[in-house]
Amino acid sequence: MTDRSFRFTHAITRRPGGSITGGLRAVDTGAPDLATMLGHHADYIAALRSTGATVLELDPLEAFPDAVFVEDTALCLPDGAVVMRPGAPSRLGEAAEMAPHLKALYAEVVAIDGPDSFIEGGDILTTEREILVGRSARTNAAGIAELTRQVAPWGYTVREVFTPPGVLHFKTDCSLLDAETILSTDRLAASGCFEGYRVISVAEGEEAAANSIRFNDLVIVPAGFPRTAERIAKAGYTLCEIGNSECAKLDGGMSCLSLRFTPKG
Ligand code: CIR
């Protein structure tokens, strides 16, 4: 298989609830507007579905203000799913809420469970040949070591890399575009972590466009970054732009809003 890292039959999403106004953020730029966010969320789900995928829409979890950002709760590979252990204390319980939904779709679901292990899905970039995990304020060496052991039986190798200082997650600054190609900020690519891949840089001043996703035939990008959008389109990808103004207030983007996978059953 040469496209398992970007061709998927399924996605899981979770609608934001009223508690979203209490979501974590590095800098307070104002409360997100729920109605606007729900509109963007619906557009996002429609884009995923337009590729033919089955998309599960879970109900809001009011007890967890950041629960819309489901990506951080699990890593989903063809052979099985790994339930994460989020490093943000207010998000730790979100992982257990996701586990039953994964068990309904996968024969094998394992979990990161060491008391000192922390890891969030936003720090994990799965490519065709490896899994890159960025150490960050949310993901530590113990979490990465546990993940490495969990995915080894499924034939995956993990490479530890670093999320730039002040950047929330590794994938805040990069996305997979195809088996060979990564969209990245210059500050992340400068670390050398994408050696051996083709890198398309986001335009200067448009760093937030780096959190995009390749989902089947689409590259889903946040709206409002025209120079980066043009670069991606010129490289031959089919673009779909989705509003992200409200999630951006909580440091969230296109990858955070879904788990994307093809379960073997
Ligand atoms: C957080 O700080 O955890 C949320 N406000 C944003 C999470 C974004 N998730 C992601 O990049 N995978």
Residues whose N, C-alpha, C, O or C-beta is under 5 A from the ligand:
A	BS01	CIR	G23 L24 R25 D66 F69 E71 D72 G121 G122 H169 L250 D251 G252 C256
